[in-house]
Amino acid sequence: QVQLVESGGGLVQPGGSLRLSCAASGSNFRLYHMAWYRQAPGKQREWVSTITSDSRTIYKDSVKGRFTISRDNAKNTVYLQMNSLKPEDTAVYYCKAQASNTYWGQGTQVTVSS
């Protein structure tokens, strides 16, 4: 069983930055593919970025060049550095861990507004 706890969300002005963290409990964190998803009000949850167990990274087109996903296996933590934020990035951001099973965090709110 893996528990995921996201943090780092908040209110930021357009053009600003935030760094989200997702701390995982349990062992074998390094074996998990980790991903960030987001869900805006009235919309379906959408994939944002993935970092594989061997640290390959993939991004949704609309966040390429602005967001950076990374992981620290020693700390059992995955990060999402978000720069040049736009109002359309406003959403609840969720962390997902995937190996033989899939686990989700509870989410953290990101609001981009002036």
VMD Tcl script that draws the C-alpha trace (Angstrom):
set ca {
  {0.00 0.00 0.00}
  {1.27 3.48 -0.92}
  {-0.01 6.74 0.48}
  {0.60 9.95 -1.42}
  {0.43 13.43 0.10}
  {0.60 16.49 -2.14}
  {1.61 19.94 -0.96}
  {2.73 23.28 -2.34}
  {-0.45 24.54 -3.92}
  {-1.80 28.05 -3.43}
  {-2.79 31.32 -5.03}
  {-0.35 32.87 -7.48}
  {-0.53 35.70 -10.00}
  {-0.26 35.01 -13.73}
  {3.38 34.60 -14.68}
  {4.28 33.36 -11.23}
  {5.72 30.04 -10.07}
  {4.85 27.23 -7.68}
  {6.51 23.96 -6.81}
  {4.28 21.05 -5.93}
  {5.55 18.11 -3.92}
  {4.16 14.61 -3.56}
  {5.54 12.55 -0.69}
  {5.04 8.79 -0.85}
  {4.96 6.34 2.01}
  {6.05 2.74 1.76}
  {8.99 1.07 0.12}
  {10.06 0.63 -3.48}
  {9.24 4.21 -4.48}
  {11.98 4.00 -7.10}
  {10.04 1.29 -8.94}
  {6.96 3.46 -9.46}
  {6.17 5.59 -12.47}
  {4.96 8.89 -11.03}
  {2.58 11.32 -12.67}
  {0.77 14.57 -12.11}
  {-2.82 15.11 -13.19}
  {-5.13 18.09 -12.75}
  {-8.84 18.72 -12.67}
  {-10.34 22.13 -13.31}
  {-13.86 23.01 -12.13}
  {-16.46 21.38 -14.36}
  {-13.86 19.47 -16.35}
  {-12.50 15.94 -16.39}
  {-9.22 15.09 -14.78}
  {-6.38 15.37 -17.28}
  {-2.84 14.11 -17.40}
  {-0.08 16.73 -17.05}
  {3.27 14.97 -16.80}
  {4.96 11.66 -16.06}
  {8.38 10.66 -14.78}
  {9.19 7.00 -15.23}
  {11.04 4.77 -12.78}
  {14.19 5.40 -14.83}
  {13.52 9.17 -14.83}
  {12.33 9.68 -18.37}
  {9.94 12.61 -18.53}
  {6.87 13.33 -20.65}
  {4.68 16.44 -20.72}
  {1.31 17.59 -21.92}
  {1.88 19.95 -24.84}
  {0.35 22.97 -23.11}
  {2.83 22.80 -20.21}
  {6.01 21.95 -22.15}
  {8.72 24.49 -21.46}
  {6.88 25.80 -18.37}
  {6.59 22.77 -16.07}
  {9.34 20.43 -14.92}
  {8.76 17.10 -13.22}
  {11.50 15.52 -11.11}
  {11.92 12.90 -8.43}
  {14.12 12.29 -5.42}
  {14.10 8.58 -4.65}
  {16.04 9.11 -1.42}
  {13.16 11.26 -0.15}
  {10.35 9.25 -1.77}
  {9.16 12.49 -3.34}
  {8.16 13.71 -6.78}
  {8.02 17.39 -7.68}
  {6.32 19.57 -10.24}
  {7.99 22.93 -10.79}
  {5.49 25.22 -12.49}
  {6.69 28.46 -14.05}
  {4.97 31.12 -16.17}
  {1.64 30.08 -14.74}
  {-1.53 30.99 -16.59}
  {-5.14 31.27 -15.38}
  {-5.95 28.13 -17.36}
  {-3.54 26.20 -15.12}
  {-6.00 26.68 -12.26}
  {-7.04 23.25 -11.01}
  {-6.70 20.69 -8.28}
  {-3.42 18.88 -8.94}
  {-3.17 15.17 -8.13}
  {-0.19 12.87 -7.82}
  {-0.38 9.29 -9.07}
  {1.92 6.34 -8.45}
  {1.77 3.38 -10.78}
  {3.44 0.00 -10.79}
  {1.42 -3.21 -10.43}
  {-1.18 -1.08 -8.64}
  {-2.23 2.54 -8.96}
  {-2.44 5.04 -6.10}
  {-3.70 8.61 -5.97}
  {-3.13 11.48 -3.59}
  {-5.85 13.74 -2.24}
  {-4.91 16.73 -4.39}
  {-3.70 20.27 -3.85}
  {-5.40 23.40 -5.16}
  {-3.57 25.72 -7.55}
  {-5.24 29.02 -8.37}
  {-3.72 31.41 -10.88}
  {-5.42 34.77 -10.69}
  {-4.68 38.47 -10.42}
}
mol new
graphics top color blue
foreach p $ca { graphics top sphere $p radius 0.5 }
foreach p [lrange $ca 0 end-1] q [lrange $ca 1 end] { graphics top cylinder $p $q radius 0.2 }
display resetview
